[in-house]
Amino acid sequence: MVAFKAGNQKRVRDPHAAALAAGGFNEGQPGFRDSYGPHFHVGYLRDPQGNKIATLIL
């Protein structure tokens, strides 16, 4: 899995939506993951080749 650090929630949502529009597959809608901490905001997807990608705010 590759992860990209984002500066804000929009920078998590926009790449996730663009990747889905380009043929990627949703692996987890952008949002907070309380189990990882109160500020952990992430979106997960798989590209058409099957690679898992995360965009997140720590």
C-alpha positions as CSV (number, residue, x, y, z in Angstrom):
1,M,0.0,0.0,0.0
2,V,1.2,3.5,-0.8
3,A,0.0,6.4,1.3
4,F,0.1,10.1,0.6
5,K,-0.1,12.7,3.3
6,A,-2.7,15.4,2.7
7,G,-3.0,18.9,4.2
8,N,-6.7,19.0,4.6
9,Q,-9.9,16.9,4.2
10,K,-10.5,18.3,0.6
11,R,-7.1,16.9,-0.4
12,V,-8.3,13.5,0.8
13,R,-11.8,13.6,-0.8
14,D,-10.8,15.0,-4.2
15,P,-8.1,12.5,-5.2
16,H,-10.3,9.7,-3.9
17,A,-13.2,10.9,-6.1
18,A,-10.9,11.4,-9.1
19,A,-9.4,7.9,-8.8
20,L,-12.9,6.3,-8.7
21,A,-14.0,8.3,-11.7
22,A,-10.8,7.0,-13.5
23,G,-11.7,3.3,-12.9
24,G,-10.4,2.8,-9.3
25,F,-12.3,0.8,-6.7
26,N,-13.4,2.1,-3.3
27,E,-11.7,0.4,-0.3
28,G,-12.9,2.9,2.3
29,Q,-14.7,6.2,1.9
30,P,-12.8,9.3,3.1
31,G,-13.5,10.0,6.7
32,F,-12.3,9.8,10.3
33,R,-11.1,6.5,11.7
34,D,-11.6,6.8,15.5
35,S,-9.7,3.6,16.1
36,Y,-6.5,5.3,14.8
37,G,-6.9,8.5,16.8
38,P,-9.1,11.6,16.8
39,H,-7.4,13.4,13.9
40,F,-6.8,10.4,11.6
41,H,-8.8,11.1,8.4
42,V,-8.2,8.8,5.4
43,G,-9.6,7.5,2.1
44,Y,-8.6,4.1,0.7
45,L,-8.9,2.9,-2.9
46,R,-7.5,0.4,-5.3
47,D,-6.3,1.4,-8.7
48,P,-7.3,-0.6,-11.8
49,Q,-4.1,-2.7,-11.4
50,G,-5.1,-3.7,-7.8
51,N,-2.6,-1.5,-5.9
52,K,-4.0,-0.1,-2.6
53,I,-3.6,3.7,-2.1
54,A,-4.4,5.8,0.9
55,T,-4.6,9.6,1.2
56,L,-4.6,10.7,4.8
57,I,-4.3,13.4,7.4
58,L,-2.5,12.4,10.6
